[in-house]
Amino acid sequence: MNRDASPQISQRQLKPGDTAPDFTLPTHNEGELNLAWYRGRHNVVLAFYPGDFTPVCSAQIPGYQQVLETIEQYNAKLLGLSVDSLAVHQAWAKSMGGLGYPLMSDFYPHGEVARKYGVFDEKWGVAQRAVFVIDKKGIIRYIERTMFSDLPSNDELFRQLAALPD
């Protein structure tokens, strides 16, 4: 299966300057989290990825663990998000020796949050690989969408986080 084929996106596309859609989802390690809770407190890095236990995601997600301290230096919280179930997130995180940030389950209704963010791939039924930087006011400041086979740029992520106002 070639997942680099053109994605089939049917939702509206968000852009920098838009207000980040609010949502509440269960996480593998912190119960339910609500995006609005972070407003006024922290910047947020929202990292959508296609699926647990897949090759590129198995580089991306533990890779964030390696740079989590740097992300947090920008008063930012990292949230990983896919359409996998909570049980799969828990098993995957355990197989990696644990994670210091939550994996959020957009499993039911399937892909609802990914659709709100314009990154649900209708053809494959998964979230595209995309990173959103959301400031403390809840405004999207940066979006990076990549092909299924490509990793987002951590260097660019750090540049974007450094550019956010205090």
C-alpha positions in Angstrom: 0.0 0.0 0.0 1.5 3.4 -1.0 0.6 5.9 1.6 2.4 8.7 -0.2 -0.4 8.9 -2.7 -2.3 12.1 -2.7 -4.4 12.4 0.5 -8.1 12.8 0.2 -9.1 15.6 2.6 -12.7 16.6 2.8 -12.5 19.1 5.7 -11.7 22.8 5.7 -8.1 23.6 5.9 -6.9 25.6 8.9 -4.2 28.2 8.5 -1.9 30.2 10.8 -3.9 32.9 12.5 -7.0 30.7 13.0 -8.2 29.9 16.4 -7.4 26.3 17.2 -10.6 24.2 17.5 -11.1 23.0 21.0 -11.5 19.3 21.9 -11.3 16.9 24.7 -9.8 13.4 24.2 -8.6 10.5 26.4 -4.9 10.0 26.7 -2.7 7.0 27.3 -1.4 8.4 30.6 -3.3 11.4 31.9 -7.0 10.7 31.6 -9.0 13.1 29.5 -7.3 16.4 28.4 -9.0 19.5 27.0 -7.1 21.8 24.7 -8.8 24.9 26.2 -7.2 24.1 29.6 -3.8 25.2 28.1 -5.0 28.7 27.1 -3.2 31.3 29.1 -0.9 28.7 30.6 1.2 27.0 27.8 1.9 27.0 24.1 0.9 23.6 22.6 2.6 21.5 20.0 -0.1 19.2 18.5 1.5 16.4 16.6 -0.9 14.4 14.5 0.4 11.1 13.2 -1.1 8.2 11.2 -0.7 5.2 13.5 1.0 3.5 16.4 3.4 0.7 15.7 4.1 2.0 12.1 7.6 2.6 10.8 7.8 6.4 10.4 5.6 7.0 13.5 7.9 4.7 15.4 10.7 7.2 14.7 8.6 10.4 15.1 7.0 9.7 18.5 10.0 8.5 20.4 12.0 11.2 18.7 9.9 13.8 20.4 10.7 12.1 23.7 14.3 12.8 23.0 13.6 16.6 22.5 10.8 17.0 25.0 13.0 19.0 27.3 13.8 21.5 24.5 10.1 21.8 23.6 9.2 22.5 27.2 11.9 25.2 27.4 9.5 27.2 25.2 6.7 26.9 27.7 5.1 24.4 25.4 3.3 21.1 26.0 3.5 18.3 23.4 0.4 16.3 22.6 0.6 13.4 20.2 -2.7 12.5 18.5 -3.8 9.7 16.2 -7.0 7.8 15.5 -5.7 4.7 17.3 -7.6 3.4 20.3 -6.6 4.2 23.9 -5.6 0.5 24.4 -3.3 0.6 21.4 -1.7 3.9 22.6 -1.1 2.4 26.0 0.5 -0.8 24.6 2.7 1.2 22.2 3.9 3.7 24.8 4.7 0.7 27.1 6.6 -1.0 24.3 8.8 2.2 24.0 9.5 2.2 27.7 7.0 5.0 28.4 6.5 8.5 27.2 6.7 11.8 29.1 3.9 13.3 27.1 0.3 12.2 26.3 -0.8 10.3 23.2 -4.4 11.3 22.6 -7.0 8.9 21.1 -9.2 10.3 18.3 -10.7 6.9 18.0 -14.4 7.6 18.6 -16.1 9.3 16.9 -13.4 8.1 14.5 -11.1 11.0 13.4 -13.4 13.8 14.7 -10.6 16.0 15.9 -8.4 15.3 12.9 -11.3 16.4 10.7 -11.7 19.6 12.7 -8.0 20.3 12.0 -8.3 19.4 8.3 -5.9 16.5 8.5 -8.1 13.4 8.3 -7.3 11.3 5.3 -10.6 9.9 4.0 -8.9 7.3 1.8 -6.8 5.7 4.5 -9.0 6.5 7.6 -6.1 8.0 9.5 -4.7 11.4 10.5 -2.1 12.8 8.2 1.3 13.6 9.6 1.0 17.2 10.7 2.3 19.5 13.4 0.4 22.5 14.7 2.0 25.1 17.0 -0.7 26.8 19.1 0.1 29.8 21.2 -1.1 30.5 24.7 -4.0 32.5 23.3 -5.2 29.4 21.4 -4.1 30.8 18.0 -2.5 28.5 15.4 0.9 30.0 14.7 2.5 27.3 12.5 1.4 24.2 10.6 3.7 21.6 9.0 2.0 18.9 6.9 4.3 16.1 5.6 3.8 13.0 3.5 3.2 9.8 5.4 6.8 8.7 4.8 8.4 12.0 5.9 9.2 13.2 9.4 8.4 16.8 10.4 11.4 19.1 11.0 12.3 19.5 14.7 14.6 22.3 13.8 11.8 24.3 12.2 9.5 23.4 15.2 12.1 25.0 17.5 12.4 28.1 15.3 8.6 28.5 15.4 8.4 28.0 19.2 11.3 30.5 19.7 9.3 33.1 17.7 6.2 32.9 19.9 5.7 35.9 22.3 6.1 35.2 26.0 
